[in-house]
Amino acid sequence: MPSDPSKWLAITAPQIIFQKAIGHGSWWHSSVNKSSGASSSPFTKDLMASGLEEGKEAWRDYCQPKQASAFRKGDAIVLQSHPCRLIEYSTSKTGKHGHAKCKFTGLDIFTGTKHMELQGASHSMLTFVLTKTEWMVMDIADQQVSLISSETNETRDDLCLPAHDPALAADLRKAWTAAQSAASDVVVTVLTAVGRSEIVAVTSRPAAT
């Protein structure tokens, strides 16, 4: 196990942390303090900031390992504990110890922040599935947004105005206000990945008849 905590990639769960040491191919787990729910992982704060709070399902339920050399631009990848879209990828030549290195640069899919990480080409990184769905806005009360699916009539009220993008939040409020006096529907695009959903786009359409 490496002595430098910055070389750990920790995946938090209510009772288990999965950690992968950079430069090692094996996975292991360690217990979390059950009374406080806290762990000694240096990345716990980063995972919280990414929306993976204690009590939600673990990252291991959403992520799969993938060989570092198999990633390509546009792929979904976890970098420094952030779910990212890969925008730059390069592989170094084999060094004197016989191991090529991959350099990854990606943008957090929810916040747009940039993250980078190095990994041995024969070792594993984490990937995940992300989906985009469209929902019609039924109401906006304070920060809470109530939605309905035009395809299934399913409703949800677990989303809020996008705090990470004030301009988008303002556009959504403006579109909803305008729709009250016009025959139009406000439609939002919801991005879902690693157990988290966020509104990432908004548009107005003529109301269905």
C-alpha positions, 0 to 999 in steps of 0.5 A: 500500500502506498504511503502517499495518500494522494495516490489513492482513488477511494470509492466511498460507501456507507460501510465499505471503501474500495481503494485502488493504489496507483501502480498496483493491480489489486483491489481491497477494502477497509472498514468505515467508522460505522458510528460516524459514517466517516472514513480516513480516505483523503478523497471523502470530501471530493466525493461529497462535492461530487454529490455522492453523499453517505447513505446513497448507493456506493460508486461500485454499484455504478462503475466498472473497471476498464483497462487504462489503455482502452480509453478513448476521447469522449469516454466516461471516466472517474478522475480524482474521484470526479465523474468526467468526460475524457477530453485528452488522452496520451500514452507515454513510451515504455520506460526503462522499467517496462511500463507505459503510462497513460495521461488522462484529462477530463471535465466533470460532467456536472460542474465542468471542472477539469481533472487529470490523472496518470495511470499505468497502461496495463492497470485499471481506471473506472468507467460508468454509464451516463444517460440523458432524458427529457422532462417537462416542467410542472412547477418551480417552487423556490429551488425545487423543480417538479417534472413529468415525463411526456412518454411515461407520465412518471413524475419526479420532484427530487431535482433543484435548480442547477446550483453549479450553473447560475446562468442555466438556473436563471434561464429555467426560471425565465422560461417557466415564467414566460410559459405561464402566459404562453401556450408552451411547455418548458422541457429540461434535459436531465443527465444521470450518472453515478447515482446523481441527476442534474438538469443540464439544459432547458428549452421551450416548445409549443404546448402539445394539443 
